[in-house]
Amino acid sequence: MERQLIQTSGQLLLVNFLSSHPNANLTTILDFIVQDGFNEQNNKLFIEYVIQSYQTFWEMLLIINFDETSQNSNYPFIVTEMVKNKPEQIFDFLFQFNQIELDDSMTFLFQTIDRDCLDETNAGYFSKFICSLIKIRGSDLWSYLQINGKYIYEDLIKNININHIADIIYNLIALINNKGNLASNYNQDRICLLNRTIDILLNKYYDSQIVENVSNILIDLLKNVTEQDFKQLILEKICIPNSYFDLILQTKSSLLVDLLIQLLYEIQQFTIVTQQIQPDFEFNYQQFQYIGQRFGSALTMEMNINNFISTYGVSQEILGYTKLKLIEFYYKILQSNNLTLINYFNHQQIFQILIDFIQRFEFNNQLQNYFMEITLFIFCNQNLGFIQQIIIDSNLLGFLYFLNKEYLKQVGSIKKPITKGYQGIVNKLSYFFREINYNDEWNQYIENHQKIFNIENNYLYGIPPGQEQENQQENIMKPQQEEKQEESPEIEMETNLHIQLNKDQVKQAVVFAENNFQDQSNFGEVLGEQILHQIAKKQKMQISKSGSFDINTKFDFSTRFWRRSSFQKDKYHMKRRSLSQEKVKQVEQVEEIKFTQSVIFQRQDQTDITQNIDN
């Protein structure tokens, strides 16, 4: 009865087509679709034909189980695309077959991968069909596999080196968006398939394609499975970080490092969720101790990558993506704020390796960003004081001074000397550490760099990023009586001076906008958007190209790392802003907003605007 309902749900397109093509079969319809193009109407025509009967459904299966000697190679692509676009009716019809018809259909379908050598293109068509089936009727497929899956599992595992087959394995285990929501009934079978997948990774690590595919399966499972009970089962099986680290040393695979990063993140999320129920719960990071003891060896391992000739005309050594990922993993370890986990690592050794990398790979921007982010994170975290002391004792400041002794460098075939690749992060770190009273050379270096610091930290309207929020928080805490205090004449003069300066800056922006926008009809809106965009952009602390930091300006470098100095007091110790300066800041902001609004909403033509500015 249900099959009849599916069959009679809409046959008008098919009737009209068969009236003009009396002897049509599925290939006739596919040829017509090739000529007429893919569209909603032709998709319905295809579905109406396929779900007519068991025989017409088998016409589709014959195409999916592709035989290149007897078929048009375009047919599998067309069929799988049609099924992918409208899978519900197709697979609902499949599971209305009687048991014999269903078993025959499934057996024939999975014969596609029962081959000694599976073509990747055919595997792609098969995967597209099966993954659509899993998303719509995954529980029904697992019900079939519980009885008939022994050889199917073997065929899937045998071909796991093909990424299309790996997609099928992932979807079978994840069982996401499953119709009927019966995935939990097959948890044990899914975990068994997961165990076999991990075993393949551990035993066939010499096959780089298997390592890549299985790593992607495990990463995607950790990311995408949301069912908490099953996710906990997955985490228990996947949580073997020491084994993955051994494989990294053998395979040098960056995806295995990605797996470690994702695993660490999921462990932290699991801990947070569990502590809501058991406040005293602590995850046992013992397996990560093995990683910490050998982490330096991983950073210095030979990558067997040939040098390349850079655009500068020099032979450039390659750091390798795997080592960059290892550095990112170390950064994630620090960000965990778990001192037990952090103490497993030899930070002095790691930092010395990073210092060596900075000199050897001076044009590797990602390496430089990681080095800066890690350093700043450590010194902005009060819980990492022991690592801060290790870094200072490793002569980091002397290293920064050494790197900045020469600004320009002759590189390869470039005619003129160029700035060193690491110059940017060295200046930023030097500015961050400028208050440390380290030794006479360092203090002289900082003094000589003041001009550069002033240029690099020249912010829009003179407002350093992050300072405005701090000022706003302080203002909230002030009593209302202080807000009513009258301004002195000196403050008013100073305020007017700053307001005039800011107005001049906005006027320059107006002139620039006039010269660069031919259409003046929406001049005010365009200018307003540009100004607001710049202000919003400058509100973020852009310490590096890849990240931002909220630097703790209250960190007292002068007492924390006071050593080997002839000075009794650091010349550059920051002073708290006075109340009068805070009031000036408030008046500046109010006047700037008023002036900006007047510019945005005054819609004048180009001549009027220019005259107003000149006046």
KERORO-923660 format. One record per atom (N, C-alpha, C): x negated, y negated, z; residue in one letter. Coordinates in steps of 0.1 Angstrom, whole numbers, plus 5000, padded with zeros to 4 digits. Atoms other than C-alpha are relative to their C-alpha. Layout:
<nodes>
XYZA;...
</nodes>
This chain:
<nodes>
499250125000M;500050005000M;499149875000M;500950115000E;497249765009E;499349984987E;500750015013R;495449844977R;500949944990R;499050065009Q;498649754958Q;500149855002Q;499950144997L;498849424976L;498849924994L;501250065005I;495249344966I;500149994985I;500049995015Q;495849454930Q;501049904994Q;498950095005T;499049244926T;499949865005T;500150134995S;497748934943S;499949894989S;500050105011G;497248764910G;499450074987G;500549935012Q;496948924875Q;500249924987Q;499750085012L;497948644852L;498849984991L;501250035008L;494448564840L;499650134992L;500449875006L;493748934833L;501050044989L;499049965010V;497048994815V;499849914987V;500250095012N;496448694792N;498750044993N;501349975007F;492848804785F;500250144993F;499949875006L;493849164778L;500950004988L;499250015012S;496549054754S;499349954988S;500850045012S;493948894732S;498850094998S;501149915001H;491349164739H;500550145004H;499349884996P;493349494739P;499150115005P;500949894996N;490349724743N;498949955009N;501050064992A;488449514767A;499650095012A;500549944987N;486249664795N;499249895007N;500850094991L;483949504821L;498949924992L;501150075008T;481149434796T;500649904991T;499350105009T;483649254773T;500249875008T;499850124991I;484549024802I;498749935003I;501350074997L;480948964811L;499449934988L;500450085013D;480148874774D;500849884999D;499250125001F;483048634775F;499549905010F;500550104990I;481748474807I;498749944996I;501350065004V;478248434792V;500349894990V;499750105011Q;479848244762Q;500749885006Q;499150114995D;482448044782D;499349935012D;500650074988G;480247974813G;500650055013G;499549964987F;480548034850F;500949895005F;499050094994N;483647874865N;501050085009N;499149944991E;486347944890E;501050094993E;499149925007Q;488748074864Q;499450144996Q;500749885004N;486248324850N;499750095012N;500349924988N;485348434885N;501350085004N;498749934996K;489048524892K;500350114990K;499849905010L;489248704859L;499150125002L;500949884997F;486248924868F;500550085012F;499549934988I;487749004903I;501350074996I;498849935004E;491149084888E;499750134993E;500349885008Y;489649334864Y;499450115010Y;500849904992V;487249504890V;501050075010V;499249944990I;489949564916I;501350064995I;498849935006Q;492449714892Q;500150145005Q;500049864997S;491450064900S;498650055005S;501349934996Y;488750304913Y;499150004988Y;500849995012Q;487550344877Q;499449874996Q;500650135004T;487149974870T;499049955011T;501050034990F;485349934903F;498750074998F;501349935003W;482850194893W;499349944988W;500750075011E;482150004861E;499149905006E;500950104993M;480749734884M;498850075006M;501149934993L;478749984904L;498950054990L;500949965010L;477250124872L;499049894996L;500850115004I;475949784864I;499049965011I;500950044989I;474449714898I;498950115002I;501149905000N;472650054898N;499450004986N;500450045013F;470849914868F;499250104993F;500849925009D;469550124839D;499749924988D;500450095011E;467549904816E;500050064986E;500049935013T;467650164788T;501449994994T;498749995005S;471350144784S;500949875002S;499150124996Q;472549794796Q;499349874996Q;500550135002N;472149434789N;499549955013N;500750054988S;469749284814S;500749885007S;499250124994N;472048984819N;501150055010N;498849964992Y;474849194834Y;499850005015Y;500249994985P;473449264869P;500049865006P;500050134995F;472848894874F;501449945001F;498650055001I;476348794863I;500950065011I;499149934991V;478049064884V;499749965014V;500350044986T;476148984916T;500349865004T;499650144998E;476748614912E;501549995003E;498650004998M;480448674908M;500450065014M;499749944987V;480548904939V;499649915011V;500450094990K;478548654959K;500949885002K;499150114999N;480948374951N;501350035007N;498749964995K;484148564960K;499950155005K;500349864995P;483148874981P;501250065007P;499049954992E;486248915002E;500950114993E;499149915007Q;488649074977Q;499250134995Q;500849895005I;485849294962I;499850115011I;500349904990F;484849454995F;501250055008F;498749954994D;488349465010D;500550124992D;499549895008F;489249674980F;499250125001F;500949894999L;486149894984L;500450095012L;499749924987F;487149995020F;501550045001F;498649945001Q;490750075009Q;499950144993Q;500249875007F;489350384990F;500250115011F;500049894991N;490050725005N;498650045003N;501349974995Q;487150885023Q;499150064989Q;500849945011I;485951084992I;499549894991I;500450115010E;486050784969E;499049905006E;501050094993L;484250564995L;498650075001L;501349934999D;481550825001D;499350014987D;500649995013D;480950874964D;499549864995D;500450145004S;480850494958S;498749955007S;501250054993M;478350424986M;498850084997M;501249915003T;476150724978T;499449954986T;500550055013F;475950604942F;499349865001F;500550144999L;475350244952L;498650005006L;501349994993F;472350334975F;499050084993F;500949945009Q;470850544948Q;499049904994Q;500850115006T;469450214935T;498650005006T;501350014994I;466650224961I;499450135003I;500649874998D;466150594961D;499150044988D;500949985011R;463250574937R;498649995005R;501450014996D;459550624939D;499449864998D;500450135002C;458950284924C;501249914997C;498850095002L;461550014928L;499649874994L;500350135007D;461549724904D;500649885009D;499750114991E;461649394923E;501349924995E;498850065005T;464249244900T;501350075003T;498849914997N;466649534904N;500249995015N;499950014985A;465949514942A;500749875004A;499350134997G;467049144941G;501550014997G;498649995003Y;470349224924Y;500750095011Y;499549914989F;470949514949F;500149935013F;500050074987S;470049294979S;501149905000S;498950105000K;472449024968K;501450065002K;498849944998F;475249264966F;500250065014F;499949944986I;474549444999I;500149905011I;499950104989C;473949135019C;501349935000C;498750065000S;477248995007S;501050105007S;499249904994L;478849325018L;499850005015L;500350004985I;477149305053I;500749885006I;499450124994K;478448945058K;501550015001K;498549995000I;482049045050I;500550125007I;499549884994R;482349405061R;498850085006R;501249944995G;479149475080G;500350115010G;499749904990S;480749675108S;500550134993S;499649885008D;482349905082D;498850074994D;501249945006L;479049955065L;499250085011L;500749934989W;477450045099W;500750135004W;499349884997S;480250285105S;499750114990S;500449905010Y;479350455072Y;498650055003Y;501449964998L;475650455081L;499850095012L;500149924989Q;476150615114Q;500150154996Q;499849865004I;477150935096I;499150034988I;500849975012N;475250905063N;498849914998N;501150095002G;472450665070G;498650055001G;501449954998K;469450895076K;499149974988K;500950025011Y;468050885041Y;500049854995Y;499950145004I;469250525035I;499049925008I;501050064991Y;467150415065Y;498650024994Y;501349965005E;464150595050E;499749924987E;500350085013D;464550425016D;499849865003D;500150144997L;464950085032L;498649985006L;501350024993I;461750125054I;498950034989I;501049975011K;459850275024K;499849884991K;500150115009N;460549965004N;500049865007N;500050124992I;460149705032I;499049904995I;501050105006N;457149555013N;500749914990N;499350085009I;459749414989I;500949905008I;499350104991N;461149095004N;501650014998N;498649985002H;464649164989H;500650115010H;499649894991I;464849495009I;499849955014I;500150054986A;463549315040A;501249915003A;498850084997D;466449075037D;501250095004D;498949914996I;468849375038I;499850055014I;500349954987I;467149505069I;500349895011I;499750114991Y;467349165086Y;501549995002Y;498650024999N;471049135078N;500750115007N;499449884993L;471849485090L;499849995015L;500350014985I;470149415124I;500749885006I;499450124995A;471449055128A;501550015000A;498549985001L;475049135116L;500749875004L;499550134997I;475948765116I;501249984990I;498850035008N;479348635103N;500850134996N;499449875004N;480748985104N;501550005003N;498650004999K;484449025098K;500550115010K;499549914990G;486249185127G;499349985014G;500850024987N;483549085153N;499850125008N;500249874993L;482749445161L;498550035000L;501449975001A;478949405159A;499550075012A;500549944987S;478449505196S;500250155000S;499849855000N;479749855188N;498850074994N;501149935007Y;476649925168Y;498649955005Y;501350054995N;473949765190N;498950105001N;501049904999Q;472150085196Q;499450044987Q;500549975014D;471850165159D;499249884995D;500850115005R;470649815152R;498749995007R;501350004993I;467949835179I;499150114995I;500849895005C;466850175165C;499349954986C;500650055013L;466350005130L;499049905003L;501050104996L;464549725147L;498750075005L;501249934995N;462149965165N;499250064988N;500749945011R;461350135132R;499349894992R;500650115007T;460649795116T;498749965007T;501250054992I;458249695144I;498950114999I;501049905002D;456450035141D;499349994987D;500750025013I;455849975104I;499049895001I;501050114998L;454249645113L;498850045007L;501249964992L;451949795139L;499150104993L;500849895006N;450850085117N;499649984986N;500450035013K;450749935083K;499649854998K;500450145000Y;449149605091Y;499049974989Y;501050025012Y;446649655062Y;500849954988Y;499250055011D;449549575038D;500549865003D;499750144997S;449749195038S;501549974997S;498650035003Q;453249205022Q;500950055011Q;499249954989I;454649425050I;499949915012I;500150094989V;453149195076V;500849884998V;499250125002E;454748895060E;501550025001E;498649975000N;458149055055N;500550035014N;499649964986V;458349205090V;499949885009V;500150124992S;457148885106S;501249914998S;498950085003N;459848695088N;501350065006N;498949934994I;462448955099I;500149965015I;500050024985L;461448915136L;500249855004L;499850154997I;461248535135I;501449964998I;498650045003D;464648505119D;501050065010D;499249944990L;466148745144L;500049925013L;500150094988L;464848535173L;500749874998L;499450135002K;466048215157K;501650014999K;498650015005N;469548315144N;501050085008N;499049914992V;471048585167V;500449915012V;499450084989T;473348405191T;500750085011T;499349914990E;475148695208E;499050035011E;501050004989Q;473448675242Q;499650145004Q;500449874995D;473549045252D;499150074990D;500849935010F;472149165219F;498749924998F;501350085001K;469548875218K;499150045011K;500949954989Q;468248995252Q;499450144996Q;500649875005L;467849345237L;498949984990L;501050035011I;465949205207I;498849945007I;501150064993L;463748995230L;499250105007L;500749894993E;462849305251E;499150084990E;500849915009K;461749495220K;498949924993K;501050085008I;459949215202I;498949945009I;500950064991C;458149085233C;498850095002C;501349934999I;454749245227I;498949914994I;500950105006P;452548935222P;498650044999P;501449955001N;449249105229N;499850084987N;500149925012S;449949345200S;499949914988S;500050095012Y;450749065176Y;498649934999Y;501350075000F;447548885187F;498950094994F;501049915006D;445449195179D;500150004985D;499850005014L;447049195145L;499549874993L;500550125005I;446148835140I;498550004998I;501549985001L;442448915146L;499750094988L;500349905011Q;442749195120Q;500549954987Q;499450045012T;444949045094T;499949854996T;500150155001K;444448665099K;501249944994K;498750055006S;448148615091S;500549885008S;499550124993S;449548275099S;501550035004S;498749974996L;453048425100L;500150075014L;500149944987L;452048635130L;499949895011L;500150114990V;451148315148V;501349935001V;498650055000D;454548175138D;500950085009D;499249904991L;456048485155L;499649975014L;500450024986L;454048415187L;500649865004L;499450134996I;455248045187I;501550025002I;498649994998Q;458848145182Q;500350095012Q;499849914988L;458548425208L;499949925013L;500250084988L;457248175233L;501149915003L;498950094999Y;460047935226Y;501250085006Y;498849934996E;462748205230E;499850055015E;500249964986I;461148325263I;500349885009I;499650114992Q;461447975276Q;501549975001Q;498650025001Q;465047945265Q;500750115009Q;499449894992F;465848285281F;499849975015F;500250034986T;464248175313T;500949895005T;499150114996I;466347855314I;501450065003I;498749944998V;469548055309V;500150095012V;500049914989T;468648315334T;499949935014T;500250074987Q;467648065361Q;501349935004Q;498750054996Q;471147925359Q;500850105008Q;499349894992I;472348255373I;499250045012I;501049964989Q;469248355393Q;499049885001Q;500950124999P;467548025404P;498550045002P;501449964997D;464448215416D;499350094989D;500649915011F;463848405383F;498849934994F;501250055007E;460348365368E;499650114990E;500449905011F;459348535335F;498550045003F;501349944998N;456248755338N;499249984987N;500850035012Y;453648605313Y;498750095000Y;501349934999Q;451048875321Q;499550044986Q;500549955014Q;450848995284Q;499249884993Q;500750115006F;449748645275F;498649985005F;501350014994Q;446648675297Q;499050064990Q;500949935010Y;445148905270Y;499749904989Y;500250105011I;445648625244I;499149895005I;500850114995G;444148355266G;498550045001G;501449954999Q;440948565272Q;499350004987Q;500649985013R;440448605235R;500349894990R;499550115009F;441848285221F;498849934993F;501150065006G;438448135215G;499450084988G;500549915011S;437448435194S;500949984987S;499150015012A;440548385172A;499749864993A;500350135007L;439648015166L;498850004992L;501349995007T;436148105155T;499850114991T;500249885009M;436848415135M;499849964986M;500350025014E;435648435099E;501350024992E;498849995008M;438448365075M;499850054986M;500349945013N;436648485044N;500749924988N;499450095010I;437948185024I;498949934993I;501150075008N;435748044996N;500249855001N;500050155000N;434847674997N;500649964986N;499450055012F;436547454971F;499349864998F;500550135003I;435347144953I;501149895001I;499050104997S;437246844966S;500049894990S;499950115009T;438346544947T;498949905001T;501150094998Y;435346364961Y;498750064994Y;501249935007G;433046614942G;499150075009G;500849934990V;431746794973V;500650145003V;499549874996S;431947154983S;500650005014S;499350014987Q;434447165012Q;500350135006Q;499649884993E;434747435038E;501449995004E;498549994997I;438347545045I;500250055014I;499649964986L;439647555081L;500950125000L;499049895000G;442547785072G;501349975007G;498750034995Y;446247765078Y;500250085013Y;499849924988T;446048045104T;499449935012T;500650074989K;443647845126K;500849875004K;499250124997L;445847535123L;501250055009L;498949944993K;448747755135K;499650045014K;500549964987L;446647885164L;499949885009L;500150134992I;445947525175I;501449955004I;498650044997E;449747455173E;500550095011E;499549914989F;450347765195F;499449965013F;500650054988Y;447847635220Y;500749875006Y;499250124997Y;449747305220Y;501350045007Y;498849954994K;452947495227K;499850055014K;500449954987I;451247665256I;500049895010I;500150114991L;450447335272L;501449935002L;498750074999Q;453947195265Q;500950095009Q;499149914992S;455447495284S;500049955014S;500250054986N;454247325317N;500150115010N;500149894991N;453947675331N;498550025004N;501450004996L;450647655351L;499450145000L;500549865001T;450448035353T;499650044986T;500349975014L;450548065316L;498849924995L;501150095005I;448247765310I;498750045006I;501249964994N;445647895334N;499350134994N;500649895006Y;445148205313Y;499049964989Y;500850055011F;443347995287F;498749935005F;501250074997N;439747875287N;500049864993N;499850135007H;440347505280H;498749934997H;501350065003Q;436747395281Q;499550064987Q;500549935012Q;435847655254Q;500949954988Q;499150055011I;438947555233I;499749864996I;500250145004F;438247185235F;498649984993F;501350015007Q;434547235225Q;500250054985Q;499849955013I;435747435195I;500849894991I;499250115008L;438247155185L;499149884997L;501050115003I;435446895188I;499150044988I;500849955011D;433347105165D;500849994987D;499250005012F;436247135140F;500249864995F;499950145004I;436746755140I;498949954991I;501250045007Q;433246705128Q;499850084987Q;500249925012R;433246995103R;501149984989R;498950025010F;436646925087F;500649865002F;499650144997E;436746545089E;501149954992E;498950045009F;439346515061F;501350085002F;498849924997N;441846765076N;500949925009N;499150094993N;444646535086N;500850075011N;499249934991Q;446746805103Q;499250045013Q;500949974989L;443746915125L;499849875009L;500250124992Q;443146555135Q;501349965008Q;498750034993N;446846505144N;500150095012N;499949914989Y;446846815166Y;499049975011Y;501050034990F;443646715183F;500449875008F;499650124993M;445046375191M;501350035009M;498849974992E;448446505202E;499750085013E;500349924988I;446946765225I;499349925010I;500750084990T;444546515241T;501049905007T;499150104994L;447246255247L;501050075009L;499149934992F;449646515260F;499450045013F;500749974988I;447146635285I;499849895010I;500350124992F;446346285298F;501349935004F;498750064996C;450046195300C;500850095009C;499449904992N;450846505321N;499350015013N;500650004987Q;450146475358Q;499750145005Q;500349874996N;450246845362N;498850064994N;501249955007L;447246895340L;498749925003L;501250084996G;444746695360G;498750084999G;501249925001F;442346985361F;499450014986F;500450005014I;442246995323I;499449864996I;500650135003Q;441746625322Q;498649985005Q;501450014995Q;438646655343Q;499150084992Q;500949925009I;437346935321I;499749924988I;500350075013I;437746715290I;499149895002I;500950114997I;436146415306I;498550055002I;501349944998D;433246635318D;499450054987D;500549955013S;432946765282S;499549884992S;500550125006N;431946405273N;500849974988N;499150045010L;434946335252L;499849854996L;500250145003L;434345965255L;498749974992L;501350015008G;430746005243G;500250054986G;499749955013F;432146205214F;500749894991F;499350105007L;434545925204L;499049894996L;501050105003Y;431645675207Y;499150044989Y;500949955010F;429445895186F;500650004986F;499350005013L;432045935158L;500249864994L;499750135005N;432645565156N;498749914998N;501250085001K;429045455153K;499949954985K;500150045014E;429345445115E;501449994994E;498750015005Y;432445315098Y;500250054986Y;499949965014L;431645385062L;499050114997L;500849885003K;430145695047K;500050034985K;500149965015Q;428945795012Q;500450144999Q;499449875002V;430946095001V;500050044986V;499949955013G;430346294970G;499749904989G;500150085012S;430746124937S;500649865001S;499450144998I;432545814951I;499049904999I;501050105002K;430745504941K;499749925012K;500250094988K;431345304973K;500250095012K;499849934987P;431145425009P;501549995004P;498650004995I;434545515024I;500150025015I;499849984985T;435945525059T;500150155003T;500049864996K;435445855077K;501550055002K;498749954999G;438446085077G;500650005013G;499550004987Y;438746095114Y;500049865007Y;500150144994Q;438445715119Q;501349965007Q;498750044994G;442145675126G;500250055014G;499849944987I;442445915155I;499049955010I;501150044991V;439145805170V;500449865005V;499650134996N;440445445171N;501150015010N;498849994992K;443745545186K;499650065014K;500449944987L;442145765213L;499149905008L;500850104993S;439545495221S;500949905006S;499150104994Y;442345245226Y;500750065012Y;499349944988F;444145495249F;499150015012F;500949994989F;441045545270F;499249885003F;500850124999R;439945185269R;499849955015R;500150054986E;440445135307E;499150095008E;500949924992I;438145415318I;498649935001I;501350064998N;435045265333N;498950115001N;500849885001Y;432745545321Y;498549975001Y;501450044999N;429245395314N;499849874992N;500250135007D;427645085300D;500250014985D;499849985015E;427545225264E;501550004997E;498649995003W;431245305265W;500749875002W;499350134998N;432244975280N;499649904989N;500450095011Q;430144785253Q;500750044987Q;499349955012Y;431745005226Y;501449955000Y;498650055000I;435244915238I;500149854998I;500050155002E;434344545240E;499849974985E;500250035014N;433044555204N;501250044991N;498849965008H;436244725193H;501249925002H;498850084996Q;438644465207Q;500749954987Q;499450065012K;439144305173K;500850114992K;499249895007I;440144645157I;501250035008I;498849974992F;442444715186F;501149904998F;499050105002N;444144385182N;500750014987N;499449995014I;444744445145I;500950125000I;499249875001E;445944805149E;501250005009E;498950004990N;448244715178N;500849874999N;499250135003N;449844395162N;501450044997N;498649955002Y;453544485166Y;500949904995Y;499050095005L;456544335151L;500649915011L;499550104990Y;457544015170Y;499250015013Y;500849994988G;454744105195G;500550095010G;499449914990I;456744375212I;499450144998I;500649875001P;454744695218P;501150115001P;499049894999P;456845015212P;500050065014P;499849944987G;458245155244G;500049895011G;500050114990Q;457644825263Q;501449945003Q;498750064999E;461144695256E;500950085009E;499249924991Q;462744995272Q;499649995014Q;500550024987E;460544965302E;500549875006E;499550124995N;461444605306N;501550005002N;498649994998Q;465144675302Q;500350085013Q;499849934987Q;464944935330Q;499749925012Q;500450084989E;463144695352E;501149895003E;498950104999N;465844425345N;501250055006N;498849944994I;468644665355I;499850015015I;500349984986M;466944715388M;499949875008M;500150134994K;466644345395K;501349955006K;498750064994P;469244175418P;500549904990P;499350105009Q;471743955400Q;499649865004Q;500450134996Q;470443665420Q;498849954992Q;501250045007E;467143675402E;500449964986E;499650035013E;468943665369E;500549854998E;499550135000K;470443325379K;499049895002K;501050104998Q;467143155386Q;499849914988Q;500250105010E;466442845366E;498650014994E;501350005006E;463642835341E;499349875002E;500850124998S;460842595346S;499749944986S;500350075013P;459942335319P;498950074992P;501149935006E;456642525312E;500550124992E;499549885006I;458542845305I;500849974988I;499250045011E;461042665282E;499149964988E;500950045011M;458142515262M;499450124993M;500749885005E;456442855259E;501050084992E;499049925007T;459743015249T;500349944987T;499850075013N;460442755222N;498950034990N;501149975009L;457042815208L;500150134994L;499949865005H;457543185206H;501250014990H;498849995009I;461043135191I;499749944986I;500450065013Q;459642905164Q;499150094992Q;500949915007L;456943155156L;500850124994L;499249895005N;459543435153N;500949964988N;499250055011K;461743215131K;499249994987K;500950015011D;458843155108D;499850144994D;500249865005Q;458343535105Q;501250054993Q;498749965007V;462043585096V;500149934987V;499950085013K;461843305070K;499150064990K;500949935010Q;458843485054Q;500750124995Q;499349885005A;461043795052A;501149964990A;499050055010V;463743585035V;499449984987V;500650045013V;461443455009V;499550134993V;500449875006F;460043805003F;501250074994F;498849935005A;463543944999A;500649934987A;499550085011E;464543664975E;499150034987E;500949985011N;461443734953N;500150154995N;500049865004N;462144114952N;501450064997N;498649955003F;465944134947F;500649914990F;499450085010Q;467344014915Q;501549975002Q;498650024997D;470944064926D;500249935013D;499950084988Q;471743794951Q;501450015006Q;498650004995S;475443884956S;500150065014S;500049944986N;474644104986N;498749985007N;501350044995F;471443924996F;500050025015F;500049994985G;472543895033G;500050145005G;499949864996E;473444255036E;498750074999E;501249935003V;470244375020V;498949955010V;501050054991L;468044145041L;500350055014L;499749954986G;469844245073G;499650145002G;500349864999E;469444605066E;498550025001E;501449995000Q;465744555059Q;499449965014Q;500550044987I;465144365091I;500450105011I;499649904990L;467144605112L;499250134999L;500849885002H;465344895096H;498649995006H;501450024995Q;461944745104Q;500050005016Q;500050004986I;462944675140I;500250145006I;499849874995A;464245025145A;498750094998A;501249935002K;461145165130K;498949975009K;501150044991K;458844965152K;500350035014K;499649964986Q;460745075183Q;499450145004Q;500549864997K;459145425180K;498449995001K;501549994999M;455545495191M;499450094990M;500649915010Q;453845615160Q;498650025002Q;501449984997I;450645745174I;499350084990I;500549925010S;450245995147S;501050024989S;499149985012K;451646095113K;501150105003K;499149894998S;453346395128S;500750005013S;499450004987G;454446305163G;500049875007G;499950134993S;455246035188S;499850035015S;500249984986F;454345995225F;500549885008F;499650114991D;455645795254D;498850005010D;501250004992I;452245705269I;500349945014I;499850044986N;452245665307N;499049895002N;500950114999T;450745315310T;499649985015T;500450024986K;450645345348K;498950105004K;501149914996F;447945615347F;498849925003F;501150084995D;445045475366D;498750064996D;501349945004F;441945565346F;498849955008F;501250064994S;439645325365S;499650075013S;500349924988T;439945535397T;499950144998T;499949855003R;440645875382R;498650054995R;501249955006F;437445895362F;498949895001F;501150104997W;435045635378W;498750075001W;501349934999R;431445745371R;499049924992R;501150055007R;428045625361R;500149864994R;499750145005S;429045255358S;499349905009S;500550114992S;427344935368S;501049905003S;498950094997F;430644755368F;500850055012F;499149974989Q;432744735399Q;501450014997Q;498650015003K;435944665382K;500150004985K;499849995015D;437144745347D;500649864995D;499750135006K;437344425326K;501450004994K;498849995008Y;440444555308Y;501250065008Y;498949944992H;442644665337H;501349924997H;498750075004M;446244585327M;500749945013M;499350064989K;448144345350K;501550004997K;498550005001R;451944355356R;500449874995R;499450125005R;453944105337R;500749935011R;499350094990S;455143815358S;501549994997S;498550025002L;458843735363L;500249904989L;499750105010S;458543425342S;499850054986S;500349945013Q;457043625313Q;501250094996Q;498949925003E;459943865316E;501249914995E;498950095004K;462443575313K;499849944987K;500350055013V;460643435283V;500350114990V;499749895009K;460943775267K;501550014997K;498649995002Q;464743785273Q;500549894991Q;499550115008V;465243435258V;499650024986V;500449975013E;463143535228E;500950094993E;499249905007Q;465243835221Q;501449954997Q;498750055003V;468543645224V;499949904988V;500150095011E;467343365201E;499750074987E;500349935012E;465943615176E;501350064994E;498849945005I;469243795174I;501049904994I;499250115006K;471143465169K;499549964986K;500550055012F;468843355142F;500250114989F;499949905010T;468843695124T;501550014995T;498649995004Q;472643705125Q;500449884990Q;499650125008S;472843355110S;499450024986S;500649975013V;470543475081V;500850104993V;499349885007I;472543795075I;501349954995I;498650035004F;475943635074F;500249884992F;499850125009Q;475243315055Q;499750044986Q;500149955014R;475843415019R;499949874992R;500250115009Q;474243144998Q;499250044988Q;500849965012D;472743144964D;498549975003D;501450014998Q;469043144959Q;499549865002Q;500450144999T;468642764956T;500349955014T;499650044987D;470542694988D;499150065011D;500849944990I;468542945008I;498649955001I;501350055001T;465242824996T;499949865006T;500050134995Q;466142465004Q;500150005015Q;499949994986N;467242555039N;498750045007N;501349964994I;463942725046I;499049894999I;500950115002D;461942425032D;500349895011D;499650104990N;463942195055N;499650045014N;
</nodes>
